[in-house]
Amino acid sequence: MKFLNKETLLKYKSIIGLVVFSIIISLLNDRFLTVPNLLNILRQTSINAVIAAGMTFVILTGGIDLSVGSTVAFSGAIAASLIAGGYNVFLSILIALSIGALIGLINGIIISKGKVQPFIATLATMTLIRGATLVFTDGRPIGVGFEGPAEIFNFIGSGYFLGIPIPIYLMILVFAIAYYILRQTRLGRYVYSLGDNEEATKLSGINTNKIKTSVYMISGLLAALTGIIITARLSSAQPTAGDGYELDAIAAVVLGGTSLAGGVGSIFGTVIGALIIGILSNALNLMNVSSYYQLMAKGLVILIAVLLDRKEK
């Protein structure tokens, strides 16, 4: 049948993989399709998904951002410190988000103005920001508390509305805005154009340096939002928070069909990729698989996704 040809299967490989994967897991474990477990999957996925949304912008331009995990930790530490110090919750959140955007701005300037490869630039800032977090926290958690302003803050990470965790609503909001930007705005068109052919984009009069800086700022902003969600859920900022999150975010983007070469991909695909990783982790936990084997399984899934991406070209 025509709809089952090779091109169709490759085009919708992420969705097909998600459906097949879910069916297999539901047959292996009867707890998988229960409402509490599905909500748990979505809540856990929301952490990676929000970071991955920002990473999608970066990878679509042909770049990479390894500093998001460190940004998660530093922004969370800033928010927790301010709230613990009695500052207004919303002001504290705004400052933490601004810190994330500032880190993204620095990355963007180093890459666009300094002409440094994104991998090297963000590797350097990843290490620098992680060190700054350890210095700022003195290597210790910063408690937010559970009463007064902290209660409002904690609601962001652990609260519910209509029986659904707040982080899920935030994930949906982030992806809706990201979808609109990429599909309905000039910035979105420039992001795809830059990733497809940077030289041609530059010759057409588009300020490519500005676009690069913008996508790294978006990535930093969403990493900071993730840091706030995690801190609010734990009621404390951990100096090691976000460790390895950049790899999960990149994996979600690649699994969703976005090319590491840039110019090809979608925010919807990233949602699917994040869900695949979330379901994989959940399934392995339900089956009591060792965390060591979980890392191996995740690496294998990423490798398969990259090979499929190469096969399309």
Buried (B, 14 or more C-beta within 10 A) or exposed (E): EEEEEEEEEBEBBBBBBBEEBBEEBEEEBEEBEEEEBEBBBBBBBBBBBBBBBBBBBBBBBBBBBBBBBBBBBBBBBBBBBBBBEEBEBEEBBEBBBBBBBBBBBBBBBBBBEEEBEBEEBBBBBBEBBBEBBBEBBEEEBBBBBEEEBBBBBBBBBBBEEEEEBBBBBBBBEBBEBBBEBBEEEEBBEBBBBBBBBBEEBBEEEBEBBEBBBBBBBBBBBBBBBBBBBBBBBBBBBBBBBBBEBBBBBBBBBBBBBBBBEBBBBBBBBBBBBBBBBBBBBBBBEBEEBEEEEBEEBBEEBBEEBBEBBEEEE
